[in-house]
Structures are given as C-alpha cells and as structure tokens.
C-alpha cells in the first residue's frame, strides 16, 4: 500500500506537469450537459495519461473516472477514482484554481487520496495508516470553533435557492465563498480555511476528500444524512463530523 | 511622481511583511458595524505603520484611510488612500486571500495605485504614465470576449437578492465567484480571471483598482452609471469600459 500511495503522489504531480505543458497550447473546449459544464481536450488527455500509467504499473486494477464513461463499480476489487481536472471552468477561464484528484479503494474501502492544486503547487494527500500532509507538512485534525467565526464554501446554485436551508445556515457564519471547484474547496476545508463545503457533485469530486478527510475528522454526507452512492451526481456536504448535529439544527430536509 | 510610485511599491511590500510578522502573534478581533465587519489590531497597526512612513517622507501630504476615521477629502491636495487589510474576514479565518491597497491622488486626480495580495506575493501596480505590472511583468489591457465565456466576481448579498439584476446578468455567464475581498477580486478582473466585479464597497476598496484599471480599459461605476463619490459605501461595478453598454442591457436600475 505504501508503494501505491507514493506512486499516486508522483502520478498526480506528473499529471499537473502534463496539464501545465498542455496549457501553453491551444485548448479545445466542448460543452457537455449545459453551458457551464465544460470539458477540454486537456481533461481527456490527462485522464488517458493517468490511466495508462496506473494500468502499466497495476494491470489488474480498475478505473472509475470523470471523462469518457470509465465507470468501474467502486466496490469491485482495486479501484482508482480519477478526476483529471476538477474545476474545468476555472481551468479554461482563469488558468488557475483547478485540481487533479486521485483516490484508491479496495472492495469499496477507501485506502488513500490525493488532491493537487496545480497552479499553486499544493498537494494534499493521506489515507488509512498514512499521515495527512500538505506538501510534506503534517495537517492538523479539525479543531472545533463557533459557527459565527467560520466561512462556508458552497455551490452558487444551492446558495441562491437556499436548498436544504444552506443559505439559512450560512447566514449564521461569517459568510460564503464560491471558488468554482470541489477539489480546491475541500482542500480549504481540510486546512480549516473553510468549515464546510456544500455542493452538487460526482463520485470523482468527493472520493479523495472523503478518504483524506476521514483521517482528520471530516465526512461526506448527503443532506438526508446518507453516505454518498459513488454512482450518481448528488447534493452533499463535506464537514467536520463533530459539527454534524449542530449543522442539522440549521438545515431542513 | 516616479519616486512616489517606487516608494509606494516598497511601502506596500513592507506592509505585507509587517502583517506576516504580526500573524505569528495573537490577533485581537473586534466587531465593527455587524458580525461580518471585523477589524483587528493588525489592521490598525499596519495602517499606523503605513501612515508614519508616508508622512515621514512626504510631510505635506494627506491621508484617507479605512481605520480610525482618517478621512482627508479626496479632492484636496496630495492624498494617499490606504486600505491596510482588505478582506479582514479572510485574514482572520483563512490567514490568506487578503490584500493591502494604496492609491495616490493629486487634487482628486488618480496618479497611481498598488494592490498587494500578501500571502500569494502578487503585487499589481500602475498609474498615469506608469506601466501596469504584476510582479514586474507587464499586464495586458482587457481583451473582449463573450459573456458566456466569462466569470463574474460578486458580493454574496448582491448575488443572493439579484440587486440591480446582477444575478440575471451572471446567469448569462459561466458563473459567479465569491472570494470575500475587493482587492483580490479586482486584481483578478485585471488579470482577466474575472470579467467584472460587483460589490458594496468603500473608497479605499476601489481607489487603487480605479487608477490601475483605467490604464487597462476598466472603470468603476455605480449601478446608475455614476462615478463613485469617494465618501460613502456604495454599490459599484468594476468592469471593462467596452462592456458597459452590453452589461447595462442585462442590468436594471
């Protein structure tokens, strides 16, 4: 496992370098489901680059990834979950504020995860029996603080419609931040720049944060308190476990 | 003027260093007008540090600054406009994502401005007859692009209430970003990571961006199309001049 964890950290940095090189070329943008759901040739090529490396080293393993319908079931064997570029809109418009994410599961049990904020060169990684580090520095577990001294990361749609009462909860904090990427937002939760993150996201968006976060006292839950399904896009919260009851007092179903 | 501009750039970097040193000590937070309107001893001490340096070098000049009611009228003589920490909530909670800002006016005419994103060490500066640079690299003027390929920075309150139709306008873009600071948001407008920024802000929040932005094709306007008054907190937009008419088609009074 130690070997695979080191391999994953090297892989994700290589993927970041791959993306940076591709950014100097013309990027081809395609709209997926709707106007703000973009994919680029770089998303696809980075995913191919990562899958090829994984299967070269671990030919028996399986892949669940964002692009091109690569969807091995999470509970079946050794599964790598890949998001080649999380925050594609930021990647296209800002050339900044996007992440590469990798998570590794064995028979549905999360082993380790890595989130790499490429342009700021911040690599957060950790897992079962693996220290959580940010660029080699150990990351502290969540320390409780009052809600009125916290910031919350949120998807703009949930915030605008007060879905599940998120806007009501946020009104009791110091405010909302909207960064446009699950990876960079969840990284900021784990460095305690945000207390929690609410969004409407896919398995490859939450897989790494779920594993890393577990070591630090965080969890991913749907708004009705369930574990996410690793199959569909779901509205979820990523938050400190010890604040869950407190949050539920403000959130409605 | 060249001397003053160089002095200002050195001053703002020194202020950033001063803040970083103070961050290692206990920070005392005080609530100003409301729960999310914070001030710290570091805001106040940084302002005092900056004012002392300015008046030591330029004893005839005047100051308009955020803290402690230092409010020389903008049109009277040589006036330095100072925001010692813009994004105080981010400073307190995130220890990141805040800026120091300085702007210099002569009889109401903006001469130069500097915005320093302290933790990311990004210094944007420029003015009349002074190139606009980001860490010594020249910054390109605004290049027009379609609204549906743009991101907009916005204060969360304006976005939530669709005040002036901002949320309607944003619905025609790739989305909103909420960063929690005018300085870092307006810097991102000028590096074209955002197309525009809408917020409810004070003179020291927009003074530097107004002067720097003018060199690159941007302006600050209230939602009824006026120049800001440099006296009160106003709801304003910071946007490319060439997009103003286009924006007004989406915005209502």
Interface residues (C-beta under 8 A of the other chain):
Chain A: X35 X36 X38 X89 X90 X92 X93 X94 X95 X96 X97 X120 X148 X149 X150 X151 X156 X159 X160 X167 X174 X175 X176 X177 X178 X179 X180 X188 X193 X194
Chain B: X35 X36 X38 X89 X90 X92 X93 X94 X95 X96 X97 X120 X148 X149 X150 X151 X156 X159 X160 X167 X174 X175 X176 X177 X178 X179 X180 X188 X193 X194
